[in-house]
Amino acid sequence: MSKINDFCRALGEYAGAHCGCEYEISASTGDSFEVKVLEGEIISYGVNDYTSVSFKVKKNGKMGYASTTALDEDGIPALVSAALENAAVNENPDEQFIYGGAESYPHPKVYGEELDGITAEEKIELAKQLEINAKKADPMIKKVEESEVVSGSGTVVIKNSHGLDLSETSNFIYAIVVPIAERDGKMNSGVGICGGFDRAALDIGKAVADGVQEAVDFCGAGSMKSASRRVIFRNNAFCDMISTFSGIFSSENAQKGLSLLAGREGEKIASDCVSFTDDSTVDFAFGSRSFDSEGVPGQRTEVVENGVLKTLLYNLKTANKAGVRSTGNASGGGVSVTNFSLRPGDATLGRLCEKAKEGFIITDVSGLHAGANAMTGDFSLMAKGYKFENGGKGKTPVTGVTVSGNFYELLKNVEEVGSDVYVNMFGKAVSSPSVLLSAPMSIAGE
């Protein structure tokens, strides 16, 4: 950490003396740990470090960029020169900004000190224990395809010519287990995950139980005849849907014509029970941060309130175009969610089944990259879940079906939101409870 601070300080001093214009330094450094176990033996083990420094200048209204992964102070003149040269040939007509700073910043807790005490040996043992426990959990579990523990920590630094000087360090740990069940020669895998910022978050008992139940329940599950049925998206499945289509709330996509929400702020876009928030200030959440990639303070933003689109998410450039303030959602060179959440309701999953009486619970969707159009909202996805009757008292596992629809229409058809929140630990930090839809969906099977 001291090395990257020294480099950024030297880069700032040189830039201040030689640029004659606004500049910004953003740097990240950190480390990661990963161990995978199979049949009690380590099959993959890695400890990696990373460092990256990005330098940008604003010269004659044009922005220029250069980056390096080598903290070599002898290379600073070349780095600055490259950024200035890139600014001279930049033909982007959009106004660019280097942030002047804010009076105050939030300070969400993003570093779990307890994780520092978990040794590599303990992580290896944890991965082995996940495999052992999964095999013992049910006689149908014949093997474990994957048992893995991953951890990491990182520091982000932003300094600029306006005196901005920000730094934040975060860490995390998670574990994943993939047990495989076998019945009558047919096999099926399940996934269990746990993780967070302290030892208590490593609930391997729940991770094993979740993975084993999924593997066993759907082992030998068949398809169903094509039908139109009431649908409940289980929390993790709807979380995947939200993550896939979260880009519709990006002002950058809206201004590029890649979101149908362009110009619709203040309009009703969803049912009354649908409210989305984006909040980077939550303690110990995977998307939390004190500031975004431009140095703008993190904040809580009510994106959709009782079905009404209150605002899109903005960085400095898109906010300037729209005549509003940045929401602190700059990420890299674009706009992205931080902790994006569908506000939960009061109903359990069981209560949603009782209300629907009969229908289909979607527990997993796949093919999201190829089968979903993030601009139009259209999707056609492979899915599995439970066909249920009698208010959920009778459930039949089903796999190999296809569900089709439109995400914008889904938001309008949410009848009730559940209370069982699922938090995504991979990719975008999105969370969602289960949701019951009011209109039947087409489910293509046999």
N, C-alpha and C positions, 0 to 999 in steps of 0.2 A: 504493500500500500504506500509506503514512504517513497518507493522508487517512482511510482506513477505520479505522485504528488510533486516530486522534484522535477520530473519531466514536464508536467503541465505548467509548473511555475517558470521553468526556463523557456518554454514555448511562448508563454504569455509575455515574458520580458522581451523576447526577440520580436514578437509580433507588434508589441507596443512601440518598439523603436524603429521598425522597418515597414509596417503596413500602411500607415497613414489613413486608416479606415477602421470601421467597426470589424470586430472579429469575435469568434466563439470557439472554445475548446470543449469538446465532450469526450469523455473517456470511460471505459469500463474495464474492470479486471476482476478475476475471480478464479474459482476452482470447482471441479466436479469429481464425484466418486461414483463408481458403478460396479456392482458385483452380481453375477448370475450364477445360479447353482442348478445342477441337474444330477439326479441320483446321488445326492450328497457330496458331489464334487464341484469345485469351482470350474466353470467352463469359460467365463469371461470376467476380467478384472481390469479396471482402468482408473487411473488418477490423472486428471488433466488440468492444466492451467491455461488461461486465456487472457489476452490483453489487446485492447483496440483503442486507438486515439483518432478522433475525427476533428479536423480543423476547417473552419469556414470563415470566409471574409465577405463583407458587403462593400463593393467598390463601384462607385458611380451608379448606385441603385441595383447592381447585379450581384448575385451570390456565386461564389466559387468554393469548391470543396476539394479536400485532399485527406487521405487517411494513411495510417501506418500501424503496424503491429510491433515495430521495433522501437524500444525506448532508448534510442541512440541520439544523444543531444547533438552530435555532429551532423545528423540528418535533418535538423530543424530548419535550416535555411532552404533546403530543397523542398520540404513540406510546405512552407509558407509560399515559396515561389510558385509551386504547382497550383495552390489555391487561387493565387492572384491571376495566374494565366487562365485558369478555368473561368474565373469571373469575367475576364476580358472577352471571352468567346460565348458566354452564356446568352442565348437569345430568348429565354423564357420571359414573356411579357408580364407575368404575375409579379405583384409587389412582394418582396421578401422582407423578413424581419429578423433582427437579433434582439431578444427580449431584454428590457431594461430592469426587470426585477419587480418584486412585490414587497409590501410592507411586512407581511407575515406568511408563514408556510405551515401547513399541518405537519404533524409528526406521528404518523401511524406506526404502531409497533410492527416491524417487519423482520426483526432479527431475534431468533430464539436462542438465548444464551445456553440453554440446556443442551442444545444439539452439539455444542462444542465438546461436551463430555462423552459423546458416543463414539467409541473408537472404531477403527476399521475392522478389528476382530469381532466386535459386537455386531456390526452390520453384516459380516459374513455369517455369523451364527444366526442372525435374524432371518437371513435368506434361507439357510438350511432348515430352520424351524418352521418356516412357512410351508416348505415342501413336506416335511414330516407330518405336520398337523393336517394338511390337506389329504394326505394318503390315509390317515387314521380316521378322518371325519366320516367316511362312508365307504362300504365295501365295493361300491360301483366305481370308485376312483382308482384307476389302474396305474396312472402315472401323472406326473406334473410336467406340463410342457415348459413352463417358465416360472422361476422363483427369483425375484430380482429386488435389490435395494439400491436406490439412487439418492444421492444428497449433493448439495452444492451451496456455495455462497458467492456473493459478488458485490462489488462496489461501483457506483456510478458517480462521476464527477462532471460538473458543468462550470466553466469559468468564461467570462467574456469581458469585452472592453468597457462595459458599463459598470463594472465592479461586481457583477454577479459571481458568487462563489458558493456553489452547492455541492454537497456530497451525501450519499446515503448507502448504507450497507445492509444487505438482506441475506437470508439463507432459507433452506427448506430441506425436507426429507420425505421420501415416499417409498412404499413397498408395493409390489404387485405379484400376484400368484395366479397361475392359469392351470387349474386342475382339469383332467380329462376323464370323463366317465365312459364306461362301456356297458352296453346291454345287448345281448343277442347279436353280437358282431358289429353293432353300430356304435359309433363314438361321437362324443360332443364335448366341447370345451366351455368353460366358464371363466369369468374374470373377477377377481377380488382386489380391491385397492384400499390402501389407507395411507395417511400422511399428513404433514403439517409442519409445526414449528416447535414441538416438544415431544417427549417420550410418550405422553398420553395419547397423542395423535396417531401413534403407531399401534393401532388396535388390530393386531394380526388375527385375533379371534373372529372379529366381524368380517375382515377381509377374506379369511378362509371360508367362513360360513356363506358369504355372498357368492363366492366363486364356485363352491361345491354345489350349492342349491341350483345355480344356473346350469352347471354341467349335468347334474342328475335329472333335473326337470325336463330338459330338452333332449336328453339322450333317447333316440328313437322316436321323437315327436314327428308327426306327419303334417301334411298340408291340410287345407280345407277347401271346400267348394267356394268359388267366387261369390261374393255377396256384398251387399251394402249394409254396414253395421254401425251402431254407436261405437265410438272409439274413446279410449282413455290412453293418452301418452303417459307412460310411467316417467317419473322425474328424470332419470338419466337419459331416456330417449328424447324427451322434449328439450333437455339441456343441449343435446347434440344438434337438434334442429335450430335452437336459438343461436348457438355458436356458428353454425353454417350461414345463417341469414343475418347475423348481427351487422354486417356491412351495410345493410339498408339504412341504418341509423347514422352512417358516416356522412358528414357534410361534404367531404371530398368526393365520395361516390355520387352524391346528389348533384353536385355542381358539374360533374362529368357526364351526367345523364345515365348513371349506372344504378340509380335507386328510384323507385316509384314514389318515394316520400318527398321528393324535391318540391319545395314550395307549399308543403301541406302542414306546416307547423300551425297549431291551433285547431286542426281538424280532428274529427273522430276517426280513428283508424282501427280500433279494436273494441271488444266488448267492455262493459263497465268494470268487470272484475280483473282486467288486465292493466297492471302498472309495472313499468320497467324503471329501474334506477341504475345509474352508473356511479360507483363510489370508490375512489382510490384512497379514501381516508380510513377504511375499516382496519382495525387492529388484526394482525395475523391472518391476512387473506392473500391469496396468491397474486392478485393484481394490484395490491396496494403500493403506494409510493408517495413521497412528499411533493414531487414535481414531475412534470412530463419531460419529454426529450428536448423541449425548447426552454425548459426552466420555469414554465408557468406552474403555479401552485396546483396541487391536486385538490379535488373537490367532490362533493356529492351533487349529482345532477339528476333531477326528475325528468326522465326522457319521455315516458308515457305515464299519464296520470288518469286513472279511471277511463282508459280507452282513448284519451285525447293526447295527440302528439304535442308535447310542450316544447321540445327543442331537439334538434339534431346535435351531434357531437362535433366539436370544432377544434382546430389548431389555429395558430396566429394568422396564417394565410387565408384559410377558408372563412374565418371569422371576419377578417377585413373585407372580403368580398361581400359577405352578407350584412355587414354593418352591425355586427354584434361582438361580444367578447368571447375569447377562447374559453372552452370548458375544461381546458387542461388535458386534452386527449391526443396531443401530438405523440406519435410513436414512429421513430425513424424519420422518414420523410413524409409520412402520411398521417392518417387519423385511425385510431383503434379504441376499442372499449378497454376499460380497466377491470373492475369487478362489476360485471353486468348481470343484474338479477331480476328475475320475475318475482314480484312480491307474493309471498305465500298467503293462503287463506286459512280456513279452520278445519277443513275436511280431511280425514284420513283417506288413504287409498281404498280401504274397505268401504268407507261411506260413499265415495264416488261410485263404486261398483253398485252399491245398494240403490243409489239414485238412478243410475243408468238401467238397472234391472238385468239387462243382457247386452252383450257387445263383445268388444275385443280390446284387450290391454296390449298396447305395443310396448315391448320391453327393450327392443333393440332395433336400430335402423342401420343399414350399411349401404355403401355406394354413394355417400354424400358428395364426394368430389365429382363424380361423373353424372350422378342422377339428380343433381339439384342445380337450378339456375339462380344464382344469388341476386341477379338483377330483377327478373320477372317474378321470382318467388315460386315458380313451378318446380315440382319434384316428382320423381317416380323412383321409389326405393325398395330394396329388399328389406323384409322385416320378419321378426318373430315375436311371439307373445302368447297370450292366453285367451282362448275363446271362453267366455263365461256366461252363465245363466243363473237364474234365481238369486239375483243381487250379489253374485260373486261366490255363492256357496259351491257351485260346480264349475271347476276350471279345467280346461283341456289345453295342454301345451301344443302350440302350432308353430311350424317353421316353414320357410320356403314360400312365403307369400309376398306380394308386391302392393305397396300402398302408394297412391297417387293423389296429388292435390296441389294447393297453392298456399304458401306460408302467409301471405296477406289475408287470405280468406280464413285460414286457421285462427288468426288473431281475432277476427270478427266472430268466430263460432265458439270461442271458449265460454262454456256455460258455468263452470266452477273451477277454481284453483285450489289444489290441495295444500296440505301443511307439511308434507314430507320433502324437505329440501335436499337436493343432491348438488354437490359442488364439484365441478370439473377441475381436475388437477393437471391436465395436459392442454397445451395450446392456450386458447383464450380462457381467461378466468370468468366463467359463466356459471350461474347457479339457477336451478329451477325446481319447483315442486311438480307433482303430477297434475295433469289437466284433463278435464272432461269436456268433450266437444258436444255442442248442441245438435249439429247436423251430421247425419251418417256419412261415412267415408266408403269409397269403393275399395274393396280388398280383393285382389286378384289371386286366386289359388288354382286349384285343379280345374 
